[in-house]
Structures are given as structure tokens and as C-alpha cells.
Amino acid sequence: MSLSLSRSAVEAVVRSVVTTRLASRGGCTSCTSCPRLTSSPLVVNVSARHMHLSQADLEVLFGPGHQLTPMRPLYQDGHFAAEENVTLIGPRSRLISNLRILGPCRGHTQIELAFTDVVSLGIDDVPIRLSGDIAGTPGAYVMGPKGVLQLKEGVIRAAMHVHMNTADAEFYGVAHRDLMKLRVGGDAGVMFTRVHVRVDPSYKLEVHMDTDEANACGLRFTRDVQLMK
């Protein structure tokens, strides 16, 4: 007895086998028929040194009533790199000029630097923190076109993190504030083992690392990245 399968039936069998194998490895495909899979593409972006400002501190630096001017949108909806930049002043008058401000304004002011930036400025004991966790961190002077801001705290090295929405979190089997791993392949391949999970319904799947981390793993030279528990 001969058994004849239609093309669509054969494709369905192949799709089922492939997606099951990928899911077992923590992979991702665009197939929407399997509840374990997500169509969200994994994006890894490099977050260069930058500053977030409260509205009050923005007005100290740029004048009363000043509003940030969007220069280009960032990957997360509603976030942007602003036209405005400032000068960061470290100990012994060491400077980082043209420090970019990211918008929109927040409830608190903070500065996110890479380790190389910290060494260049001469600021000691800058901790690795998640955004918003600035208690007990070093401060700095910030100079804008209209004034100078003295920060008592707020300088951090941003912890590597992944933004994801609730569907992505379900796919990976993680929750807000969990830790994940990120494998970056290529000639300088490495495994980062402390990627902090940030979950919000509005987020798109995106990993943020700083410039030092990106240079260390040769991120610009590879597309071979994998996020896993």
C-alpha cells in the first residue's frame, strides 16, 4: 500500500521537527503555531556613555522651561537620543565633553559610563547598577550652556540587561529581575552570565551592553548571539 502526503502535510511535519529542535536549544523562529515560540527578534545594542536628566536638572543646565529636542529614536518606543549634550567634570578637572542626553526626562538624574570612561575621569568606586539604583553612588559636576549641576550621587556603570515584554518572558521562562546568560560567538566569543531581566508590556526584546563589553566580545563582527536561562 502506498502512502501519499500532500506538500502542505510534509511542510507541517518538517516545521514541527525544526521548531521543536530550536525551542529545546532556546532558539527563536517566526512560527506562530507553536505556543513555546516567539516571533520577537533578539536585538543586542551597544549603549555608549550617556545621561538621563530630571526636568528640574535639565532646566539648571539649559535654562528655565527647556525641553529636550529629539535627534534620533532609540529601539524602545518613545525613547530618543537628544540634540542636547553636556560636559562631565571628574576629579582633577578631567573632562568628558559631548556627553549625550537621552530622553524623555525621568524622575531622577543619572549618568551611565563604561569602565574605560570611569578610569579616564578618575572617579573611584563607580558600582555596576541597574538603572535607577543610584543610592550611595559617586557624584560629579555637569556643565551645560546655562549652568552647572553638582550631583551628589548618580554615576553608575550600567549592568548588562535585557528588555522584554510579557510574551518574551513567558517564552524564555523568566521573570522581572531574573538573571540570564548571553552567548556571543565569533572569534572573540564569550559568555556573559549576569544579564538582568527587565519586563514590561511595552518593551521590545533588546539586550543592552556598554562599549567595553561590546569591544571585548567583538560584537560588531558577529551575528551569532543567543540568550538563555
N, C-alpha and C positions, 0 to 999 in steps of 0.2 A: 504494500500500500504506500503510495507516495503522499507526502505532506507538503502542501504549497502554502507559503506565507506571503502575505502582501508586503509591499515595500514599507508601508507605514508600520506594520507589525514588527518587521525586522528593525526599523529605526527605533521603535519604542523599546525593544529588548536591549539594543546597544546603548541607548541613552540611559536606561535604568542601571546597567552594569557600570558605565563610566561614572555617572553621578554618585553611585554608591561608593566606588573606589575613592573618588575625590573627597567625598564627605568624611570618609574614615581617616583621611590624611589631614583634615582641617582645611581642605581646599574650598574653592568657591566657583560656581558656574552660574550661568544666567537662566538655567532651567527653573521654572516656577511651579512645576507639577509636584516636586518633592518638598515636603514641609521642612526638611532639615537644611535646605539650601537657601542662600540669599543672593539676590541679584546685585547687591552693593559691591562696586569695585573697591579694592583695597588701594588707598592712596597714601603715600608717605611723603610728607612735605618737610622741608628744612625751615626752621623758624630762626631767622637771624636775630641778633640783638634788637630789642625794641622796648617801648614804654607804653603803659596804659595810664591814662590820666582820669582823675575825677574832674567834674566840671569846675569846681572851685579852684583846683590847682591849674587847670587849663587857663583860667582867667588870670591867675597870677603871672603866668608865663607869657600869655598872648594878649592880655587886656580884657577889661570887663565886657561880658556878653559874647565873647568869641566862641564860634562854633567850628568844629573840625571840618576840613574840606576833603572829601573822599578823593583819593588819587587812583586807586585800583581796588577792585573787590578781592577779598580772600575766599578760600574754598568754602568756609562755613557761611551760610546765608546771613546777610545783614552785617557782616564784619568786613572791615576795609583797612587798607594802608592809607594814611592821611598824607596830605601835602606837607603838613607841619612836621618839623623836626627840631631837636634841641641839642644843646651841648651838655654832656655829662662830665662833671668835675670830680676827680678822685683825689686821694691824698697826694700831697706834694705837687699839686696843680697839674696832675696828669689828666689828659682830656680824651674823651671820645666825642668827636663832633658829628653832626648829622645823624643823631640817634632818632630813628623813625618812630612816630607815634601811631599806634593802631587804634581804630575806633570800632564801635562808638565809645563814648565816655563810660566809665564804670563808677562804682561807689567808692573805690579806693584807688590810690596811685601805686603802681609797682613798676620795677624795671627788671627785665629778663635778659641775662647775659650768659654767654658761654664761658667756660673756664679760661680760655685764652684772653677774653676781654677782662676778666677779673684780675688776671696777672698783669695785664697791660696797665690797668687803672691803679693797681696797688692796693685794692680793697681786700682786707683779710677776712677769712672765715665766712665767705658767702655760701650759704647752705643750698642744697638741692631741695626744692619745694614745689608742690603743686601751686598753680595759680590761685591767688587769694590767701594763701597761708604765709603771711608776712610777719607774724608776731616774732619779735626777737631778732629780726634780720638787720643787717647793716643799713645805714642811710647814705646819702650823698647830696651834693649840691647839683642843681639842674638850672641851666641858664637858657632863657628864651629871649625873644626880641623885646619884650616889655617888662621883664622882671626875672628875679632869681628865686628859686624854690629850694628851701632846705628841708630835705626829707630826713626824718628821724629813723625811719625804717622803710623797707620795701624793695631792697636789692636782692634778687634771688638768681640762682641757676635753675631754670625750669626743668622739672622732672619729665622724662620722656613719657608721653601719654597717648592714648587713642580715644578719639571722639567716636561715639557710635550711638545709633538710635536703639529703641527697644527691640526691634526686629533683629538687628545685628547682634545685640546682646544675647537674645534667645538662640540664635544660630551658633554662636561661639560658646554658649553655656556659661556666661559670666554675668556679673552684676556690677553696679556702680561701685567704684573704689577697689575692685579686684585688681590683681596683678596678672599680666600676660607676658608672653615671650614674643620677640620679633627676630626672625632669622633673615639675615641679608646675605645673599650668595655673592658669587663673583670671586675675583682674585684676592680680594681683601675681606672675604666673608667672615661675619661674626654673628654671635647670638646675643641679643640684649634680653636680659631676664627680668627686668623690672619696668614693664610698660604699664602705667597706671590707666585704668579704665574709667572713662567719663561718659556716663549715659544720660541722654536727654532726647525726648521725642523729635526735637528739631535738628539734631546733629546728623551730619553725613559721615560715613566711615572714613576716618583720616588719622594717621599717626603723625605726631609732631616730634621731631628731634632737633637738637641745636646744631650749629655749624661744625663744632668739634666732633660730635658723634657722627655726622654725615661724612666728614672727611676721613674719619678713622675706618669706616666700613666701606668706603668707596661707593657711596650710594649713587652718585651721578653716573657710574659706569655699569650699573646693573638694573635689570627689571625683576630679578629673582628675589622676591620678598615673600615671607609667609608669616602670618600672625597666628598664634596658637596659645592654648592654655598652658 
